Amino acid sequence: MELTDVDELIVLDPEVGTDRKEYLLSLADQGHFAPVGYDVLPLNGDQNNLAGLDWDKPLSEQAPYAVLRARFCKPCIITAPVEMMPGGHSLKHTKFKVDSALMLAHLKLLDSALWQSHYDTLAHDARIATRRARTRDERIPRGIRGFGRGADQVRALIETGMDRPFDLKAAPGDAASFLNQRLELIYEGWRVEPRDEEEYIIRLAPRYIGAF
C-alpha cells in the first residue's frame, strides 16, 4: 500500500526501472519503506521564483532543483498493518528502511502563483480555529498549527533553501545510506530525524528530468 498526501509524488529511479507498480509489488513481505524525501523548489537556472508552472509539462524540466528534507522520508510504502503517527512521518513502534530507488517529490513550494492566496486563507482559518480552541479551553487542532504565517511561511522555506549551496548534480538515492543511520524512536514513533547538514540542494541527475 502507498500512502501519500495529494502534493507528494513517489518517483522510481529510472535507472532501476520504469514500472513503479511492479517495483512496489516487489517490496511485499520485505518490511516498510520510505522514499528519499525532497522539497522540489521553484528554481530553474537564474530564475529564483517561477511565476507559475505549466502543469501539462513535466515538472522536473521546469524546476530541476530540490532540497533534501528528512521529514519527508515518510514511511509511506506499507506492506502490513501498522499504526501511523500524525502526519504520516513516522510509524508507532515500527521500524522501516529508506529505499534508495524511490524519491518522494513534495510539491508544496512549487507554484507561487497558486500557493500565496491558498496559504493566506489557511492562515486565516488557522487563527480562527486557534481562538475558538482557546476560548473553549480545547487543544488546538494539530493539522492547522503550522499555517499561522500563511504565504510567508512558504516563502521563508524557499528562501532558506536558496541560501544553501547548490549545483551538485545528484540522484536522490545517493542520500539513502546516511538517512537510514538517522532513524530514531521519537515519542513512540520511528522516523528519520532531521539534521541541518542534510538539507542541501541538488540539481536532479539527468535521468530524473522528465520522470515527473
C-alpha positions as CSV (number, residue, x, y, z in Angstrom):
1,M,0.0,0.0,0.0
2,E,1.2,3.5,-0.9
3,L,0.0,6.4,1.4
4,T,0.9,9.9,0.4
5,D,-0.6,13.4,0.5
6,V,-2.0,14.9,-2.7
7,D,1.0,17.2,-3.1
8,E,3.5,14.3,-2.9
9,L,4.7,12.1,-5.8
10,I,6.6,8.8,-5.5
11,V,9.2,8.6,-8.3
12,L,11.1,5.4,-9.2
13,D,14.8,5.9,-10.2
14,P,14.7,5.5,-14.0
15,E,18.0,3.6,-13.7
16,V,16.2,0.9,-11.6
17,G,13.1,0.6,-13.9
18,T,10.1,2.3,-15.4
19,D,7.3,0.3,-13.9
20,R,6.7,1.7,-10.5
21,K,3.8,-0.6,-9.7
22,E,5.9,-3.6,-10.4
23,Y,8.7,-2.3,-8.2
24,L,6.5,-1.6,-5.3
25,L,4.9,-5.0,-5.5
26,S,8.4,-6.5,-5.4
27,L,8.8,-5.0,-1.9
28,A,5.9,-7.1,-0.5
29,D,6.8,-9.0,2.7
30,Q,10.1,-7.1,3.0
31,G,9.1,-4.6,5.6
32,H,8.1,-1.0,5.3
33,F,9.9,1.6,3.3
34,A,10.3,5.4,2.9
35,P,11.4,7.2,-0.2
36,V,14.2,9.8,-0.1
37,G,12.2,13.0,0.6
38,Y,12.8,16.3,-1.3
39,D,11.1,19.6,-1.5
40,V,11.1,20.5,-5.2
41,L,12.0,24.2,-5.4
42,P,10.7,26.9,-7.8
43,L,14.2,27.3,-9.2
44,N,15.4,27.0,-12.8
45,G,18.8,28.3,-13.7
46,D,18.9,32.1,-12.9
47,Q,15.1,32.2,-12.2
48,N,14.8,32.1,-8.5
49,N,11.0,32.2,-8.3
50,L,8.9,30.9,-11.1
51,A,5.8,32.9,-11.8
52,G,3.8,29.8,-12.5
53,L,4.2,26.3,-13.9
54,D,2.8,24.7,-17.0
55,W,1.1,21.7,-15.4
56,D,0.8,20.0,-18.7
57,K,4.6,19.6,-19.0
58,P,7.0,17.6,-16.8
59,L,7.6,19.5,-13.6
60,S,11.2,18.2,-13.3
61,E,12.0,20.0,-16.6
62,Q,10.7,23.3,-15.2
63,A,12.0,23.0,-11.7
64,P,15.0,20.6,-11.6
65,Y,16.3,21.7,-8.1
66,A,15.3,20.1,-4.8
67,V,16.3,20.3,-1.2
68,L,16.7,17.2,0.9
69,R,14.2,17.0,3.8
70,A,14.5,14.2,6.3
71,R,10.9,14.8,7.5
72,F,9.6,13.8,4.0
73,C,11.4,10.5,4.2
74,K,7.9,9.3,5.1
75,P,7.2,5.6,5.6
76,C,4.5,5.6,3.0
77,I,5.2,2.2,1.4
78,I,3.4,-0.2,3.8
79,T,3.4,-3.9,3.4
80,A,1.5,-5.0,6.6
81,P,-0.9,-3.4,9.1
82,V,0.8,-0.6,11.1
83,E,-0.2,2.4,13.2
84,M,1.0,5.7,11.7
85,M,1.8,8.7,13.8
86,P,0.1,12.0,13.0
87,G,1.2,13.4,9.6
88,G,2.4,10.0,8.4
89,H,6.0,11.0,9.2
90,S,6.7,8.0,11.5
91,L,5.4,4.6,12.4
92,K,4.4,3.7,16.0
93,H,6.9,1.2,17.5
94,T,7.7,0.0,13.9
95,K,11.0,0.5,12.1
96,F,11.3,1.0,8.3
97,K,14.0,1.5,5.7
98,V,14.8,4.4,3.4
99,D,14.8,2.9,-0.2
100,S,17.5,4.4,-2.4
101,A,15.4,3.6,-5.6
102,L,12.5,5.8,-4.5
103,M,12.1,9.6,-4.3
104,L,9.3,11.5,-2.7
105,A,8.8,14.8,-4.5
106,H,7.0,17.2,-2.3
107,L,5.4,19.9,-4.5
108,K,4.1,22.3,-1.8
109,L,6.6,25.0,-2.7
110,L,6.4,24.8,-6.4
111,D,3.8,27.1,-7.9
112,S,4.0,30.5,-6.2
113,A,1.1,31.8,-8.4
114,L,-1.1,29.2,-6.7
115,W,0.1,29.0,-3.1
116,Q,0.1,32.6,-2.0
117,S,-3.7,33.1,-1.7
118,H,-4.2,29.4,-0.7
119,Y,-1.8,29.6,2.3
120,D,-3.1,33.1,3.4
121,T,-6.6,31.5,3.5
122,L,-5.2,28.6,5.6
123,A,-3.5,31.1,7.9
124,H,-6.8,33.0,8.4
125,D,-8.7,29.7,9.1
126,A,-5.9,28.6,11.5
127,R,-6.2,31.8,13.5
128,I,-9.9,31.5,13.9
129,A,-9.7,27.8,14.9
130,T,-6.9,28.7,17.4
131,R,-9.0,31.4,19.0
132,R,-12.0,29.1,19.3
133,A,-9.9,26.3,20.8
134,R,-8.5,28.7,23.4
135,T,-11.9,30.2,24.2
136,R,-13.3,26.7,24.8
137,D,-10.1,25.5,26.6
138,E,-9.6,22.9,23.9
139,R,-6.5,21.6,22.3
140,I,-5.5,23.5,19.1
141,P,-6.2,21.2,16.1
142,R,-2.9,19.5,15.2
143,G,-3.5,19.9,11.4
144,I,-3.6,23.7,11.5
145,R,-0.7,24.5,13.9
146,G,1.8,25.1,11.1
147,F,-0.2,27.5,9.0
148,G,-0.3,30.6,11.1
149,R,2.0,32.6,8.9
150,G,0.3,31.9,5.6
151,A,2.3,32.5,2.4
152,D,5.1,34.0,4.5
153,Q,5.8,30.5,5.9
154,V,6.1,29.0,2.4
155,R,8.2,31.9,1.2
156,A,10.6,31.5,4.2
157,L,11.1,27.8,3.4
158,I,12.0,28.7,-0.2
159,E,14.4,31.4,0.9
160,T,16.1,29.1,3.4
161,G,16.6,26.5,0.7
162,M,18.0,29.1,-1.7
163,D,20.5,30.2,0.9
164,R,22.2,26.8,0.8
165,P,24.9,25.9,-1.8
166,F,23.7,24.0,-4.8
167,D,24.6,22.9,-8.3
168,L,25.6,19.5,-7.1
169,K,24.1,17.0,-9.6
170,A,22.9,14.0,-7.7
171,A,20.4,11.2,-7.6
172,P,18.1,11.2,-4.6
173,G,19.2,7.7,-3.7
174,D,22.7,8.9,-3.0
175,A,21.4,10.1,0.4
176,A,19.7,6.9,1.4
177,S,22.7,5.4,3.3
178,F,23.1,8.2,5.8
179,L,19.4,8.8,6.1
180,N,19.0,5.2,7.3
181,Q,21.5,6.0,10.0
182,R,19.2,8.8,11.2
183,L,16.3,6.5,12.1
184,E,15.3,7.3,15.7
185,L,12.4,6.5,18.0
186,I,10.8,9.8,18.9
187,Y,7.6,9.8,21.1
188,E,6.8,6.2,20.3
189,G,7.3,6.7,16.5
190,W,10.2,5.6,14.4
191,R,11.2,8.4,11.9
192,V,14.2,9.9,10.1
193,E,15.4,12.6,12.4
194,P,16.2,15.9,10.6
195,R,19.7,17.4,10.7
196,D,20.7,20.8,9.4
197,E,23.6,19.3,7.4
198,E,21.2,17.0,5.5
199,E,19.2,19.9,4.0
200,Y,21.3,20.6,0.9
201,I,20.1,21.5,-2.6
202,I,20.8,19.2,-5.5
203,R,20.1,19.5,-9.2
204,L,18.4,16.3,-10.2
205,A,20.5,13.9,-12.1
206,P,19.8,14.0,-15.9
207,R,17.9,10.7,-15.8
208,Y,15.3,12.2,-13.5
209,I,14.5,15.1,-15.8
210,G,11.1,14.3,-17.4
211,A,10.4,11.5,-14.9
212,F,7.7,13.6,-13.2
